[in-house]
Amino acid sequence: MSEKQEEKKPVKGKAKQENLKQEAGPVMYIGPNLLSKGLKTYTVYKQEPAEIISSLQQEFKTINRLFVPVTAATRAMADLQKKGTPVNLAYAEMTK
């Protein structure tokens, strides 16, 4: 009379990033301060700011990776410190 529980497998790499983006709601910018372009680290937006991202994507191709759901901000900030992660590479691109 016990139900079989589903085992959740950890999501890695690109699939993990896509899962983070699927969450609706507030997002936090975790990239470097670029005040001249209207970006300040740890700013929270009600939703992903498509107009900011599209206006800066010509210069910074991976900027969208630096807008993470608030619910995943702690994990994303840890990934920011790990070399080679998508968030780390996006941050490095912006500081060149």
N, C-alpha and C positions, 0 to 999 in steps of 0.2 A: 503494500500500500504506500510505497514511497515513490515520488516522482523523480524521474531522471533529470538531474540538473545539467544545464548546458554549460560547458566549459568555455570561458572566454579566452581566446588566444590573444596575446599581446600584438598590437598593430605596430608595424615598423615602417621606417622610411617614408616613401612618397605617400603610401596609404594613410599613415599617421597624420601627415600634413593635411591631406584631403579631409580626414575626419574632423580635424580641428576647424577647418574652414566651413564645414557643413553646419556647425552650431550657429544658430541665430542669436542675436543679442549684442551686448556691448563688446567692443574690442579695444585692446590696448596697444599703443605703438611702443615697441621696445627697441627701436633703432636709436642711432645717435641724434643729438640735438642738431637740427638744421633750421634755426629760427628764421633765417631769411627765406626759407621755403615753407614756413608755417608748421614745422614739425618739432615737437618737444617730447623728449623721452618720457614715458609713462603716462602720456595723455590718454584718457579713456573717451571713446566715441560711442554714441548710442548704437551705431551700426557701422559696418565697414565703410570708410569714406571713399567711395568710388571716384569722386571728382579729384581728390588729392592724389590718389594712386595713379589714375590715368594721366594726370598732368606731369607726374614725375617719372613714369615708367620709361620714357624715352632715355632719360639720363641714368636711372637706376632700374635695371630690368627685373630684379627680384625684390623690389620694395614691398610687394604684397605679403611676403613671408614675415615681415616685421609687424604686421597687424594681426594680433592673436586674440582669440576669445579670452575674456577676463577669467573665465573658469579654468583656462589652461595656461594662464600667465606664469605661474610658478614653474611649471615644467618647461615652458618655452624659454624662460630666463636661465634655467639650468642648462638647457641645450645651447644657449647662446655662449656659454663658457666652454663647451666641448668643440674642439677643432674638427672641422669637416661636416658638421651638421648643417642642414639647409639654412637654419636661422643664423648660424655663425657666418656662413659664407655670404649671406645677404648683408649682414652687418659690415663685414669686411669690405664688400663692394662699395658701400656708402661712405666708408672712411678713407677711400683711396684719394 
